[in-house]
Amino acid sequence: MNKLLSVLVAALFTAGTFSAVAADTAMAPAKPAAAPAAKTAPAAPKKVTAQQAKMKRCNMEAKEKDLHKAERKAFMKSCLKKEKKDSAAPSAE
């Protein structure tokens, strides 16, 4: 009797879950139709900012050094700070 009751409760729960998911999907707003390919202009490539370039370089260095958690955080802080000082210094020409 207990097994039968457990199976019935599990079946009802599963059915309720699936119907709720189906209802959410049915209630979701329709996606707008895609514009024809001929009318859309190709997206211009996004330019990388100086800060993004710094982050990328420091991330690559941290990955090469296999740094994790607190060590990585400290390294990134010093790396980005060092970059800021280097770029603020006037260039000797």
Buried (B, 14 or more C-beta within 10 A) or exposed (E): EEEEEEEEEEEEEEEEEEEEEEEEEEEEEEEEEEEEEEEEEEEEEEEEEEEEEBBEEBEEEBEEEEBEEEEBEEBBEEBBEEBEEEEEEEEEE
